[in-house]
Every structure is written in C-alpha cells, then in structure tokens.
Amino acid sequence: MRGSGPLEGSVRVEGAKNSVLKLMAASLMADGRSVLRNVPHIVDVEIMSDLLTSMGANVRRTEDHVLTIDVGPDLIAEAPYELVEQMRASIAVLGPLLARAGFARVALPGGDNFGPRPIDMHIAGLEALGVEFHSAHGYIEARCDQLTGNRVVLEFPSVGATENLLMAAVRAKGTTVIDNAAREPEIADLCAFLVRMGARIVGGGTSSIEIEGVDELSPVDHTVIPDRIEAGTFLAALGVAGGEITLEGARADHMDMLIRKLGDMGMRVSPSSDGVWAQSKGRIRAADVSTLPYPGIATDYKPFFVAMLAVAEGVGIVTENLFSGRFRYVDELVRMGADIRTEGHHAVVRGRPRLSGAPVRAPDIRAGAALVVAGLGADGETTVMDAHHIARGYEHFADKLAAVGAHVTPS
Ligand code: UD1
C-alpha cells in the first residue's frame, strides 16, 4: 500500500469475531439447529466451524453472513490439538462440553503468540462448580457427574474464564454467581444468546452475573453484535489518513472510551442513524493511552494507537495492562521510521509527520492490521508480509480500505 488520504465514504462493520466464536461454541449446548446472523467471513470462523464439525456438528453457511449449526445427540467431547493450536478461542468449547456431556478433552491452547496466556482462572472457576481436571500429553481432561452452582470470584475479569463459567453454570444445579466478571459487550451478547436458549441469567455485561441452572436448552436464531475492534481499526485508519467516513452498523455505545480518546486526539466521532460517523482534519494530536478491561480501552486497540501516535503531533505513552509481550510489531514500525521506545509494558511514541514505506511482517491479527494503518501515513510503498494473520479477524480488509479511497491492494 501507499500513503493515502483523505478517506471518504462508508464502510460496513461485520459481526464481532470475539462474540461469534463463543456463540458457535455455545450452540453445542442445545440439540437441533441454531442460526447465527451477521457472521463475518474470517478464517477464525472457519477454524471454529472445523472444530465443531470434528465434534460431530454440521456447520454450514446457508446465506452470505448466515451460519447454520446442527447439533445431534451424539457429540465427540474432544477438541484436537491440530485445531486448538491454530486458535486459542477454541478453549470456549470447554464450558459447553461440560454442560452437555459432563466431560471434555481439550488440547492446551496455542493461538496468538503474545506472552503466556494461561487458563488457570477457567480451571479454578470450573472446579468451584464441581469439575475435576486431569492433564496429560498436552491435553486437559475435565469431568463432573453433576455441575453444581457456587459463588466464584475471579482474580481478574478474564473474558474467556467468564464465558466458560457462564456456559457451564447455565446447566448447573442451583445458582452460580460470578463476581469480578468481565463486562465486554461480547459477554452481554453471549448472555443474550443463552437467555434466548432458555438460560436464566441476570447481570450479563456487569461485574456480577447470577445464573440459575436449567435442565434444558433449545436452539435459537441470533444476530451477532458488530465488531468494535474492526470499527476501531477503521477509525485509526481515518486518524492516520484524514477524511470523513461512516461505519455502517457500528455501535458507538460499545466504544465510549475509544471515542473519548480519539476526541482528545482531535478527531470527531459520533453516533449516526446507520452506525458511527467520524471525521479527522489535519494532523492528530498525541495522547497517553492505557489498556484496561472493558469499559476501559481494549488491549486489541493498542497497536492502532501506536500506529496513530507514530504520525501524531507530540509524544504519547501507551501502557499495556493485560498481556505481556504485545509490543512485537513495534520493531516493524521502527523500520518504517517511527520513533518508539519500549520499556516493560510501556511504549513511548514520538510522532513524526510521515513514516517511510517499507516491507514489514504481520505478527498477529491486530498488529498486522495496524501495520496496514501505519502504511497509510508513509511515503512510498509498504508491503505487509504474512498478511494471512489479518484474514483471521477481518473480512476483505484491503478491499474495504480501498473502497474509501486508501491506496491498498490485497496480496
Ligand atoms: C479475549 C479476546 C482478546 C482480548 C482479550 C482481552 C477472544 C477470542 N479474545 O481473550 O482478543 O484481547 O479477551 O480483552 O475473545 N489470564 C490468566 N488466566 C486465565 C485467563 C486469563 O492469567 O485463566 C490472563 C491472560 O493471560 C491475560 C489476561 O488474563 O493476561 C486477560 O485475558 P482474557 O480476558 O481471558 O482474554 P481472552 O479471553 O484470552
């Protein structure tokens, strides 16, 4: 791609990757046909489809953004290494399999390669519901005769642990309370899906969720919420390239802190009748950013802030509070002429008027997309290698950017 701007026009925001993967896993909990709408065409959905298929479900795209999942009575309660290693979110099948079969054998997760990403909170929470764990040969085996409701206080509001506990608790005997639960919009979407299936859940999307176990769940038809990270990616592209765009289908109320921060940086972002409208005039201003669990600024936005700050006026400090080792793309940005110093979980970014196009390598989904965003603010040509990472989480990313005027061509 080449330096671009101003951007102009409309971009459609797809369904949320981090929601749809969990909803697909949750579909295992009811026999029959569940229908998911607003399902993005991304590789991670294909990996989750392969995983469900390997367990005996029948997963099909019946229309463009519609996925149909048929679940029969006999499921193979196992998530094999070949699939789990490709996508850490595969661990989301643990709760549903326990709820359904009282047994699960799941390969220990791999996925994005940023720092250690343990599952100790998933395990401790499920143990409190009566599950016994045994690990051997790279797999964990989980077993319980009867899931039993309990109060679980999470050490940290982990998204994945909250989701697995929720899904198990829905079929437990009695009441479960998850305190210090994650509050991400994707958790609220999962709760809405489960409630539609027949679950009894109060407080989804807040830090205290109460679940009363039920005996039976039915398949449902559900529309996935829009992807706030994809929306944030296009906002970052606008910050770098300038212009005025509409994000069709995006929800401003899922991006409060992001919108406030972009406002501090000189952008205008507001809800519109069909999504979110945004404008960026002139050079953006630097600001300090700290990632936090929702409603704080998502860790997934971090590489986009680093890319924006690389061309902003002034100096900004980005602090990562969730994952270690998520600054690997910084070396690639430095190769593009960015002035960035990292120290522990901080990055100090001194803005330059322009970057300099270079060949760079995408290390993961979001950092890969952030390198594309940075390329919009670079003189000359930038080539992002290993761009297959981007396709794990973005539908037609390059084409969508090109449609609003960016000089990007898919490889
Ligand atoms: C999800 C998202 C990911 C996002 C993250 C935080 C999906 C598919 N992925 O990941 O894009 O960046 O939320 O918003 O939805 N931790 C433990 N022990 C555990 C669980 C987590 O120590 O048992 C730690 C993790 O290593 C990490 C932090 O807690 O440092 C947050 O992890 P968590 O919220 O669980 O993220 P994921 O669900 O893996």
Residues whose N, C-alpha, C, O or C-beta is under 5 A from the ligand:
A	BS01	UD1	N18 A89 P116 R117 P118 I119 D120 M121 H122 P157 S158 V159 G160 A161 T299 D300 L322 F323
